[in-house]
Amino acid sequence: MKILIVQDYLRSGGTERQSVLLANALSAAGHATTLLTFRPGGALASSVSSQVTRVCLQPFDCGLDWFAPGLTAAARAPAFELILCMGRMANCYAGRLQRACPTSTVIATMRTGKPLPALFRASLHTARHVVANSHEARATLTGRYEIPADKISVIHNSLVFPASAAPDSATALRAQHGATATTKILLNVAMFRPEKNQRELLRLAAGLPDSVDWQLWLAGEGPARAACEQLAAELGLSERVRFLGFLRDPAPFYAAADIAVHASASESLSNFLIEAQAHGLPAVAYTAQGIGECFIPGRTGWVIAREDRAAFHAALAPLFQLSESARAELATAARTYARTTFDPGRQVTAYLDLFTRLHPRAQP
């Protein structure tokens, strides 16, 4: 098949990681795969396989996520059989691409909990099909946006970092950040954007009992980081909070941590939570779209009503006291669930089966 994946920019977010993973996997499976971005460069640009054809529309980085000069011409030229739009900006162009490329099958995707721009909403109706990355996202599409149910497929995100780091490296990493064997490390890996709500994690941490030896590790970069660092200082948490920056591979930090915590107000399916589960971490998270599909609720993860800090603390309390045997049992259940449900090979096969169904004349 000739497949085009459209993404505005290869920043370090979850959708961008999924785009790169999918492009690399489809190319490795023998399909002529092109990854087109509006902006050149980005934190994940070097992660794209040399087998994948790269196209960048902006001759230099204009800093504009929506600016896509020559998009329809680039999509028409090689006569792609499948065009997959990833991310909000790319999906805003999905309708235009379907009209400009009537012989191609354009697939829009729903991978966000944010309100959708008008062009995105129109594209959902114009594109031939829509992929939602959670069942809750599918329900939003049918309910709020009135997309026919038979036009939607659910394909969960793939695990990007499924492998655990060696125990000795995890011990060294903990020591590097001043954590002892008894320190409970709360971890969050996400871009620093307002909707990811790291500010709430800081306020939750400030309310933890003094009797608990804890650290909060926040990995990621973004426009909200400076404000979060200032808040940590204001709350007197600077000695307990670690701002780790962008991690190209966060696997060692998952291995070193004890509990995954998440307060995002906008999700469709959290890559961070499924990766944390794959590394055996229990999770406590505020409710958002798709959160309950990231783990086994009440067994390997706990969904908390938004802003209910008392309930969040109550869910954390027994996790601070887990025996080694109970922790090992929980970790095994979490790893099994995540590595089965979000196995990359399973997700790539689901996409290829969908492509074949939607465009049966396409040849591998």
Residue, then its C-alpha position, 0 to 999 in steps of 0.5 A: m500500500k501507499i500510505l501517507i501519515v499527516q502530522d503538523y510537527l514532531r514535538s514530543g507529545g503522545t500523538e507525535r510518538q504514535s505517528v512515528l511508531l506507526a510510520n516506522a512499523l508500516s514501512a518495516a512491514g513493506h508498505a510505501t510509507t510517507l510521513l508528512t509534517f507541516r513544520p520541519g524538525g522537532a524533538l522526534a524527527s531523529s526517531v523516524s526510520s530511514q525507510v520512511t519517506r519524509v516530506c516537510l511543507q514549510p521550507f524553514d520552521c515558521g513556528l506555525d502549526w497550522f501553516a501547510p503550504g502545498l499540502t493538497a499537491a503533496a498528497r495528490a502526486p504519488a496517488f496515496e491509497l490511504i491518508l491518515c491524519m494525526g493530531r488536531m491540525a492535521n485533522c482540520y485538513a482531512g476534509r480538504l484532503q478527501r475532496a482533493c484526493p477522491t480516489s484516496t481513503v482519508i481517515a481522520t482520528m480522534r485522539t484528544g479530549k479538547p473541544l474540536p475546532a470547526l474545521f476538525r468537526a467538518s472533517l469528521h463528516t467528510a473523511r471516509h472513516v474515523v479512528a478513535n483511540s478509546h471507546e469513550a472517544r468513540a462515544t463522544l464522536t457519536g454523541r456530541y459530534e453525531i458521527p455514524a457509529d459504523k464510520i468509527s473504529v476504535i484502535h488503542n494507542s501502541l506502547v512506545f516504551p514497553a521494556s523495563a530498565a535493569p534494576d541496578s540502573a533504577t537504583a542508581l537513578r533514584a540515588q542520583h536524585g536523592a531518593t533512598a530505598t524507602t522514598k516513594i517516587l510519584l512520577n508524571v511524564a507529559m508535556f507541560r501544557p496547561e491542560k496537562n495540569q501539573r500544577e494540580l499534582l504539585r498541590l496534591a503533593a503539598g497535601l501529603p502527610d509529613s510522615v511519608d518520605w516522597q518525591l514527585w518527578l515531573a518529566g517533560e518540557g513545554p510552556a507551563r513548566a516555568a509556572c510550575e517551577q515557581l509554584a513548587a517554590e511557593l509551596g515549599l516543595s523545591e527539595r522534593v520535586r524534580f523537573l526532569g525535562f524532556l526524556r527521549d526514553p523515559a523507561p529508566f524513570y518508570a523503572a525507578a518510580d513507585i506510583a504513576v500520578h496524572a491530573s490531566a484535564s484533557e485526554s482521549l487515552s493517556n500514553f503515559l498511563i499505559e506505559a506506566q502500567a507496562h512497567g508495573l506501576p500502579a496509577v492514580a488519576y483524575t477522571a478524563q476521557g479514556i482514563g479508565e481504559c488505561f488500566i484495570p480500575g480498582r485493581t491496577g489503577w484508580v480513577i478519581a473525580r476531578e479536584d477531589r484531593a481527599a479521594f486522591h490522597a486516600a487512593l495513594a495511602p495504601l499504595f505507600q504501604l504495599s508489602e513487597s508481595a502485594r506490590a509484585e502481584l499488582a505489578t504483574a497484573a498491570r504489565t500483563y494488561a498493558r502489554t497485551t491490550f496495547d501491544p504495538g504489533r496488535q495495533v499495527t495489524a488493526y490499522l492494516d486490517l482497517f486499511t484493507r477493509l476500507h480500500p480493498r484494491a490496495q496491494p501490500 
